[in-house]
């Protein structure tokens, strides 16, 4: 019989830790050796327990996932860390992998996927679900910059941020309402947002106007 | 050497009329009343000049007559300057002859001044000659030499050899007087040549005489005798009686020097006889002395004595003091030789006295001459200064006049400006008085206007229904502008028409007409950009407005755009029945009010926009909360379900039981969290419901739905200030959320009562509890503490793991509701 995979769970949600502890049992070739509710605890336990695999949530109090991963890898470069989180944003995945995570798994994946990922990471493989991998392969969608927009589009965007309606924008810029609409369509596409309110929010965040 | 030059330029002029001719012409002229004074002056002068050699007294009288006539110039405006100069010259000459040197010098210097001023060159040589002669007489030899040089220069300039000869003759005299005998003789010989060349007998004779006397003095007797005989010949031939006498006298003296007493006596006696014949006592006196000396040489004492005494008497007679003095000396010497010392002493005394007198006179004269010269010079300098000063004064005067003129012009202009200024100021004062009169009234109106502004601003700041705001605004505008009807139009959604947003006092028909006004042509264009208000007292004719706006019965209209910056939003219309137009103040006021409305609309719009953004942000927060709570619970349900299935497969009853229990528990937890999120999506409206009702609503929606049966004690509280209620409500909700999220409690008690002027809040559960020491800094707890602190209250949390949590807050009643 093969040896059990010794696992450290780092997650601030009690229910998740409980569920994982119930499932990661010797029956499945695994054993939970420790639980951490914060990033700091995870770093400490990783050092003392020397688990085979660390299951790491990305959002935690005291020290977030990426920072905890970096610390653990700094202390023990051989540590194998599998991120288990509910956030699949590109930046978070990239940050985790950059910090030294060996795998990245979303919490909406099945228990079978979880077992497979733990075993794969334990064997020294890199585990990235196909949908995340695909996203990572895409060139990074750079933050929208003002240079992407025509001068007229920026005019429209500026008035849009002020909360002006299409007729108001048309009146102010001395153009027809139809033209305004086509400018706004173009702006929404370039900002990759669904509506004008989101467009206004992004424009303000990125300080486009 | 002859003691004076005895020379006038005119004396030998061939064209000069004789004395007789002049006398007859003068007599003829005196008989005429209409005689020309200039002509008479000239005639008198000519006659006086000719007579000056012959009859000095008459000549002097005529000269004075000419001078007076010339100076008064009876029939002419200007004095006859040339006449004055000529008469002064003649008078000066005569005074020179008479030995009145100071007087003569004064006259001649005056004549010189006139000649120089008027450039009367013809007279100059004579005048300069006279002046030089006087200076010679008074011993001022260098000055005399200076004038003689000037005389020569003028003569050379005129180019008349007679004049040159005259001048040179003078020079010769001067060199002699200065002791330079050789140079004198040289000049005389030179002059003799000139006189020979031009046949100037007078100078020729004079030069020969002087040469004879000069060489006698040098001891060259033969040569002297030769010149003397030539002088006699020339004088005799030319009829110069006086010169003939001199020639004989000089010849006699030469012979005496040569030791030839016979010849000396013969010539001197001849000269004496000629003098007597000519009546010339001037020559006779010195000749008598010469004779006396010859007699003394011959030891013919009686004759010598008689001659000396005769000479002395003659000299005394003609007041020739120098000859008289010489005579006394000779007499004294003679008596001494004779042994009559008493007589000798007496003559010596006379001689000495006379000599002193002459010396004194000479000194006196010299002093006077110096004075005259000085006076004349000073007078000239003063005259020059006066002339310069006069010129200066003249130009100064001109300048002053110019300045005065300029200043006058300036002053005139200034006065005009001042008058204008005064007029303007008076007008301004009148305006000011009028303004002051209406000021009080204006202040009242302005106060009203400002109140309106204040009201509007206040209204705009409150989130009230726009329709209400418009109604209130219109009521205020109606009041301050005294309009009869008002309405507000705003653009419709696609800017194709104006829609009425509010109106005041419009009839039903008018309101219906104005409900929607399409934007067309010029009006559309006018409304598209910021424009000044439309004002008319003839509304029917204001075609720019759509017909609907031109309400029948109204004459005066004021339409101001409602705008923010350059962006037009609508139109504020004010109507009056009569044609009493809106004043500038009112137009300005309505314009400002319309802009204030624009500001209100903009504020409203921005608020809506902010709300829209807040909604989006709230949705995002909820999404995060879902992720954070429900998602985690549901994931754990997946894990527990899988564990349960494995347990069932394995026949592991204990593990199955555990998994199912966890499933139940976590499902319930997820359900509670869902409730909470649903509640947060639609929270109780505190403002509408009041605090107690809002708390009840929350408990009903969340806690009771998830199976908690809370015990609730809510006292019947008086109305609390809105912000107080808000803070308190959030404290309660936060506490309840904590219970739902973390406590997993089965019992809950909520109490809010009033005790001792304080509000007491207590929320207690029997759930998991926690260690307050470890969880001090939780976000929810911190928020609660801050809110309670803002209400000046205190908060206490009692909890321990496994034994529930109890939150207690004591908050003083707000002051405004205490009684």
HADDOCK unambig.tbl for C-alpha pairs under 7 A between the chains (distance, minus, plus):
assign (segid A and resid 15 and name CA) (segid B and resid 633 and name CA) 6.31 0.50 0.50
assign (segid A and resid 15 and name CA) (segid B and resid 636 and name CA) 5.93 0.50 0.50
assign (segid A and resid 16 and name CA) (segid B and resid 632 and name CA) 6.29 0.50 0.50
assign (segid A and resid 16 and name CA) (segid B and resid 636 and name CA) 4.98 0.50 0.50
assign (segid A and resid 19 and name CA) (segid B and resid 636 and name CA) 4.96 0.50 0.50
assign (segid A and resid 19 and name CA) (segid B and resid 639 and name CA) 5.13 0.50 0.50
assign (segid A and resid 19 and name CA) (segid B and resid 640 and name CA) 5.45 0.50 0.50
assign (segid A and resid 20 and name CA) (segid B and resid 639 and name CA) 6.40 0.50 0.50
assign (segid A and resid 22 and name CA) (segid B and resid 640 and name CA) 6.87 0.50 0.50
assign (segid A and resid 22 and name CA) (segid B and resid 643 and name CA) 6.37 0.50 0.50
assign (segid A and resid 23 and name CA) (segid B and resid 639 and name CA) 6.40 0.50 0.50
assign (segid A and resid 23 and name CA) (segid B and resid 643 and name CA) 5.28 0.50 0.50
assign (segid A and resid 107 and name CA) (segid B and resid 635 and name CA) 6.36 0.50 0.50
assign (segid A and resid 108 and name CA) (segid B and resid 635 and name CA) 6.82 0.50 0.50
assign (segid A and resid 111 and name CA) (segid B and resid 639 and name CA) 6.74 0.50 0.50
assign (segid A and resid 163 and name CA) (segid B and resid 606 and name CA) 6.77 0.50 0.50
assign (segid A and resid 163 and name CA) (segid B and resid 609 and name CA) 5.63 0.50 0.50
assign (segid A and resid 167 and name CA) (segid B and resid 493 and name CA) 6.86 0.50 0.50
assign (segid A and resid 167 and name CA) (segid B and resid 494 and name CA) 5.44 0.50 0.50
assign (segid A and resid 167 and name CA) (segid B and resid 495 and name CA) 6.26 0.50 0.50
assign (segid A and resid 172 and name CA) (segid B and resid 567 and name CA) 6.58 0.50 0.50
assign (segid A and resid 197 and name CA) (segid B and resid 613 and name CA) 6.71 0.50 0.50
